[in-house]
Amino acid sequence: MYLKQEFPRGSEISRRTNSNRKLANVSRVVALQLDFVAKPEGARELNRELGILLQRAGLAREGLETALLLVSDREARLVTLLTFWDASRFAGGREQRIAWMQKLLSPFSDGPVRVQTSAPQFVAAEPSAELVMDQRPNAAPVLAQVAG
């Protein structure tokens, strides 16, 4: 469920939202998302093997900052590799880096590797006095409630 809510211009939330927008516009990182179906025999050791492969490929010299492997909790063969690149170095060789990553993943993939790039925007969550976590041991499935 999504809630689209407007805040008065002078409110604390409005000030935080505007400052988050300023931070988001200064993106120094590009996210390269690679989605694929892992080969049946290759999904178990994928994290370790990909880590070794990325290190051996020397992609850090080409601007690779870090990577995050996401394996579906519903189907172990559905995999997403999120790689984060230095934006200034990525821009000049976008197509080449995409081709490198697709080639590196081909031994692990049971089909095509879908690719997309984006500019990540990190959300800075701040604690709220209005949100109280329910700490009772036998609490109902409600995780939080608004105080008031």
Secondary structure, DSSP 8 states (H G I E B T S, - for coil): --------TTSHHHHHHHHHHHHHHS--EEEEEEEEEB-TTTSTTHHHHHHHHHHHHTGGGGTEEEEEEEE-SS-TTEEEEEEEEEHHHHHHTHHHHHHHHHHHHTTTBSS--EEEEE----------TTEEE---TT--S--EEE--
